[in-house]
Amino acid sequence: MIKVDLIVNNKREKHYLKEPILALDFLSEQGIYIPVACNRAGKCKKCTCLVNGEKVLSCQYLIESSCQIEINQTEEIATTVKKVNLTVNKIGIGLDLGTTTLGFYVVDLEKGELLESYSVLNKQANYGSDVISRIDYAINKSLTDLSAAVLTQVRSFLNYLKKYYPHSNVLKMVVAGNTVMNHLFLNVSPQSLGFAPYKPEFINKVIVEGEKLGLKINEVVVFPSIDGYIGGDITSGLLLTPIYDENDLNILFVDFGTNGELVLKVGKNILATSAAVGPAFEGAKIEMGLGGVSGAIKEVKYLSNEFLIKTINDKEALGICGSGLTDVIAILLENKKLDFSGKLITEKVYLTKEVYLTQQDIREFQLAKSAVKSAIETLLFEAKITLEELDYLYLSGGFGFHLNKESAIKTGLIPNLNRDKIITIDNACGKGTIIGLLDSKKIELGENINKKIKVINLATNTFFNNRFIENILFEGEE
């Protein structure tokens, strides 16, 4: 018998193991969120913990004998719009099934009123930080682990609802995620999405009894996707824009996530594509990167040669998220501390005594930035319109909403448009699930229009590949 003395945020627990186990798997079993950006290769160093006082990588350390493990767990739960009503009878749930975060939206179906929203980090991240690593895990290790991870979190949320809404019944849950996440949620193998031609097992709307997923919900509806890498989260988010409406506007929608999904409406024609942005904007490949959690630096300004920072929930700075990263890079460019090629004049840039950026962090941002910028240019090229002809640019995703427009333009991440044309949408996917909960015809509308969308494959697009190489550089003189 192996005794493990586990200390989480100074709270002590005792566990007894019958056989050796990887520290990461042990921590995951205790419900502890551990980001794994390198697919357990021991490279990202984000899964560190203390074993008997020594720092180790939990993805590499095998617990073979009794020991003490200590880890500080970042606060991961946020609740907003709290309107607890113990008399609510019929509840609906919108689930924004994100690669990094799960967003729950609780709706009073009788009044059509949002009761509260709740977000939690997706614990599938213990098996990989992005969809590619999760596809690999599902194929080579366990699809069931990934499906069970998210369904367990949904069950925990249902228990929470039962506690605070004891007289209610959850009649319906509407789920919107990218195509891979939708597959994993329904315990359908995403193997076909891991290899060319990347054809999903399904993209249409799915309706299933909650009981079949082990959920005490009458009905679960999964939003339809557009393509293998343009998922139901985009369909849901588009309900917040005029793209599905009948109009002659030229509208570009950009959703920033682990993948960057883009949809361009030109008159009555719609084009879409997905750019392999990678998880840099969500902190996964940044050495001190964090998602949207307490203590993440979300905003940075520069005054009198000093960085002025703001963190999420005004907590002590623990790392930096995508919006803060973009601010810093814009500042470095403006102050000539970063040249057009992306080279730093110093080895590291310290924002606080503990939080810093490295040269590799800049490179990760450049790759992500170039993927988005080149994808925008490619869609415009395919549609035969110019930037000046765009009526609106919608920015979505947690990163997109909190992005400082000026910083994004300075770094070349988004085009330099009239600021009135740039519209940010907070929680577009989540709000779209609320619309779908209250009006199922909106989901059908999206599904029908999706069938007419022309999808551009960037992997084989010569224009994109040429622009990607050029756009890695920042704007400036060589």
ABEGO torsion letter per residue (X at the ends): XBBBBBBBGGBBBBBBBABBBBAAAAAAAAGBBBBBAAGGAGAAGAABBBBGGBBBBAAABBBABBBBBBBBBBBABBBBGBBBBAABABBBBBBBBBAABBBBBBBBAAAGBBABBBBBBBAAAAAEABAAAAAAAAAABBAAAAAAAAAAAAAAAAAAAAAABAABBBABBBBBBBAAAAAAAAGBBAAAAABOAGBBABABBBBBBAAAAGBBBABBBBBBBABAABBAAAAAAAAABAAABBBABBBBBBBBBABBBBBBBBEABBBBBBBBAEAAAAGAABAABBBBBBGBBABBBBBGGBBBBBBBGGBBBAEBBAAAAAAAAAAAAAAGABBAAGBBABABBBABAABBBBAAAAAAAAAAAAAAAAAAAAAAAAAGBBAAABABBBBBEAAAAABBAAAAAAAGABBBBBAAABBBBBGAAAAAAAAAAABAAAAAAAAAAAAABBBBBAAABAAAAAAAAAAABBBEBX
